[in-house]
Amino acid sequence: MPSRRITEDSLIRVIQRTVKRRGRVRLGIGDDAAVLKDGTVVTTDAYADGVHFDLSYMTLRQVGERCACGANSDVVAMAAEPEAVFVSLALPHRALCPAPRAWHRARVPSVEEQVRQLYSGIESVCLEMGCDVAGGDIIVADRLLLALAVTGKTRTPKLRSGARPGDGLYVTGHLGSAEAGRMVLSDEIRRQKSESRMQNDRQVNAVHRVRSAGSDWRLPLVSRHLRPLTRLSVMSELRRFIHGLIDTSDGLATDARHLTEMSGVKIVLEADALPILPATRRFCAGRGFDPLSFVLGAGEDYELLFTSSRHISGDVRGVKITRIASIRRGHGLWIRRAGKSIPVTASGYDHLRNDNDGKTCS
């Protein structure tokens, strides 16, 4: 008999059945973050080199920015304002060893300088969010690992279970940009390695190569991958109108499906309404991808996906807001394309799948 595939969701259900509630927590496992009885919101996210970020083209400051954006986004996705960030850092053994003499001229940064660069990225996001780095831990491991815990506060958390029939489903910004940017840089790394082998040249940072191309159409995609945008200002402006809320960390299909399952509703996406940057469409054309299928599975945009009975259009705090679906009575995630409604079978990133095609996700 074929073995049953283990997923993140199936393991979460195992954990939920194993642990017991003791009345200390208002909302526990199952949403973007936990909520304590006093309105404190708590979340934690882990990030690993080679899984969530790639040091072959990212600076340590960019790693710090990206991880801090992802962790803070979970708090914002509960309609809370981040207050404190706690960073547990695992430094790789090699970072602690003195550089060999042959490396002296390369000016390898000291451990202190590497940590400073990493935390400068985290601090830049905290400055933007108005929260503080309040503590953490430092250990040594086989590779660079970060675990960020973020706390926030809200009187009225918005949950995945809040969607109602009759609501519209809205998304901030654009879909698929971050994953397209990651793949652009991965392509650049592969091309560079091939050229370096043939010409025996020193490799140049992939991001620098894209940027040095002048008016390169790929730059908006690369920027969204390297530096996600946490939509705190939009959430603060629209909070009183929002019913159901989640962020697009795992991909539109996966995150919209969470809303349908937790709220017990049917969502019908409008294919023609999905906001996709021209650069993402151009990228998909070059790779032979169907743009719709691509954005359904592409994660790490960290846009807000929310439902509301209020008609919302145009920009909010300079951020594009698009109605992409209707919420109906029923079950499941559907998409309307060319006049036909069909069930959505696409899914986003799952850490326990072995066919993620190199995707990274938080």
N, C-alpha and C positions, 0 to 999 in steps of 0.2 A: 504494500500500500504506500502511495506517496505520502511523505511527511507533511504535516500542516505547516504552512509558512508562518514564521513568527514575525510580528510587526511591532513597532513602537506602541501602537494602540493596544495590541493584545497583552503586552507586558504591563502597560499601565493598568489594564483591567485586573491582571494578577495582583498587582500591588494594592489596588483598591480593595480587593477581596481579602487581602492579608492583613492590612492595617485596620485599626478600629478608631472610630471617632469618639472623643471624650468631651465634646461640648466646648472646647476652648477656641475653636476656629469657626468662623461664620461660613466660609467657603473654602473647601480643601482641594483635593486633586481633581483635575478635569477642565480647568480653564487656563487662560494665559498666565494667571498668577493666583496665589491664595489671598484670602481676605480675612483678617482677624476681626474680632467683635467690635473693636474700637475704630474700624475703618482703615487700619494699616494694611497696605498691600505689599506682599513679599513675593519675589520671584528669584530663581537662580538659573544660570545658564553656564554650560561648560564649552570650552573652545580648545581645539587641538590643532597643532601645526600639521598640515597635510590633509586635514579634514575640513576645517572651517576657514582656514586662511593658508596662503601659500607664500612662504618667505623667499621664493625664487624671484618674485616680482614685487612683493609688498615690503615697505619699510616697517620697522617696529612701531613707529608712530601711527601708521595706517592700520596696523593690527589692533592697537589700542583703541583707535577711533571706531573701527568696525565692530569690535566686540562690545564696546560700551553702547553703541547705537542699538545693537541687537538686544542687549539685556534691558536697556531703558524702554525699548519699544513694547515689551511685555507689560510693563507698568502702565504705559500710556494706553495700551489696548484694554485696560480695565477702567479707563476714564479717570485715572489717578495722575497726580503730579509727582514725579520722582523726587525723593528727599536725600537718600544716602546710598552710596555704592560701596560694597565690600569686595575686595579683589584677593582671591587666592591664586598665587602664582607658582607654577612649577618651572624652574629654570633647567634647561638641559645641561647634562654633565659637561659637555664640550664648552659651554659658555663660561664655565668656571675655571677652565684650565688656561695657564699662561700660553699666549700665542707662540708657536715655534719661531725660531730666529728668521727662517725664510719668509715669514709673514710680516716681519717688522715693517718693511717698507709699505705694506698695504694698509698700515694704520688700522688694524682691527680694533673696533671700539672696546673699551673696558666693560666689564660686567656692570659697573655703576652707570656708565654712559648708555648701555643698552636698556637698562631698567628705566633710566630717566626718559629715554625716547618713547618707550612703551607707555609710561604713565603720562607723558605729555599729551599723547593721543587720547587717553581716557579722560584727562582733565579738560581737554578742549570740548569734549561732548558734555561733561558735567557743567562746564561754564554755560554752555548753550541751554542745558536743561534746568539750570538753577539749583543743582544738587551738589552734594559734597562726597568726595572719597573719604570714607570714615574708618577704614581699617582693612584687615585681611590677614593673609598668611603667606609665607614663602617657604618652599621646599625645593628639592632637587629631584628630577626625574629623567627619563630617557629622551624626552623632547619637550618643547615649549608647550605648556598647557596653562589655560586661564579658566577660573571659575568665578563668575561675577554674580553676586547677590545684590539685588536692588530693592529698596523699600520706598513706598510712597504713601499717599494719603488720599482718601476720597470718602465722602459721605454717601454717595450713590454710585457704587460700582456698576459698570455696564458689562453684561455677561454674554457668553455665546448662546445662552438659552433665552435671550431677550427678544428675538425676532418674532414678529406677529404677522398673521395673514393680512394683506392689504398694504404692508410696508413696501417701500422700494429698497433695493440693495444698491449701495453707493461705494465707490472706491476713490481714494485720493491718488493724485499723480498718474503714473503710467505703469503698465504691467510688463514684466519680462525684461526690463532694462538691465537689472543687476546680473541676471544669469547670462544674458547676451554679452555683457562686459567681461564676465569671468571667462567665457569661452573665447572671446577675442584675445585675451591675454594668454590663455592656454595655447591657442594657435600660434601666437607670436613666440612663445617659449619653444615650441616644437620646431618652428621655422628657424629660429635662431640657433638651436642646437645642431640642426642639420647643416646650416651654413658654416658654423664654427668648426665642425668636423671636417668639412671639405676645404676650408680656407685656413684652418689652424689659428683662428682669431679668438681674441678674448670676447666673451659674451657681454652684451650690453643690456641693461635692465629693460625688460619688455615694455614697461610703462613709458620709459623715456623714448623708446623707439616709436611708440604710437603717437606720443605728444610731439615728437620732432618732425612728424609728417606734415606739420602745418595745419591746414584746415581739414584735418582728418574727421570724417563723419562718425568714426567710432568713439571719439572722445566722450560724448555724453553717456555712453554705455559703460565705458571704463570707469568714469567718475562715479556712477551710481553703484558699481560693484565695490570700489575702494572706499567710498564714503557714503553709506546709506543716510537717509534723512529721517529722523524721528519726528512724527507729525504731532508734536505736543500742542502747538499753537492752534491747529485745526480742531483737535479734540477739545481744547478749552473753549473754543468759540461755539462748537456744535453740541457740546455735552448734553445740554438740556433737551435736545431733539432726538438723541440717539436711543434706540431700543436694544438691538443686538450689536455686539462689537467684537472684532478680532483683528489681528494684523496678518499681513500676507508674508509670513516667514517661510512656510512650507509650500507655497504655490496656491494659486486661485482655486483650483479644483479641490485640493485637500482642505483648505481653510473654509471655503464656502460649504463644503460637506460637513465640517464641524458645526456650522451654524444650523444646517438642516437637521442634523441628528440631535443636537442639544436642545433645539427649539421645537422639534416635532413639526416642521413645516416643509413645504416644497419650494424650492428655488428654481426659477426658470431664467437662465442667463440669456441675454441678447447678444449673439455673436458680433453683430455689426456695431454694438455700442462699446465694446471693450476698448479702453484707451491704450493705444500702442504707438510708441514713438516711430516716426519714419525711419530712424536709424535701426530700430529693432526689426522693422519689416525688411529693410535692405539687408540686414544681417541674415535673416531667415531665408531670403531669396538666394543669397550667396551660398548657403549651406543646404538648400533644397528642403527646408523645413516649411511646414504649414504654420503660419504665424499663430493661428488660433490654438492649435495643439500645443505649440511651444509655450504660449503664455499661460495656458491652463496648468502646466506642470512646473513652470519656472518659479522658484522661490527667492527669498532673501531681498525682496523689494522693500519690505517693512512698511508698506502702505497700510492705511486703515481701511478695513472692510466693515461697513456698518449698515444697519437698517434703520429706517425712519419713515414715519407716516407723513412727514413734512416734505414738500417739494423743494429740493435743493439743487441749484444749478450754478454754473459759472465757477468763479474762483472764491476761495475762502482763505483769507490771510495770504493771498498770492499763490495758493495751491489749487490746482485744477481738481474739481469734484465732478464725477460722472456717475449717472444712474445706469447700472448695468444689468439689473434684473428686477423681477417682481417676486414678492413673497406670497405664496398661496397656501390654501389648506391642502394637506396631503403629505407626501414623503418623497425624499430623494432630491438629487441635483440633476437638473435638465438644462439643455441649451437649445435655443431656437436659432436655426440657421437655414436660410433659403426657404423660409415658410414652414419648416418642419421642426418639431420638438423631439429631441432624442436624449436618452440618459447619458450623462457624462461618465465615462469610464476612466479617463485620465486621472493620474494622481501625482502629487508632488514628491518631495524628498522624504525618505524613511531611512534612518540610520542602519536599520537591520536588513535592508534589502541589499543584495549583491549585484544589482543591475542599475545602480544610480547613474551610470555613464559619467562618472567623474564629478557629478554635481556636489557642491558643498551646501550646507545649510545649517541654520542655528535653531 
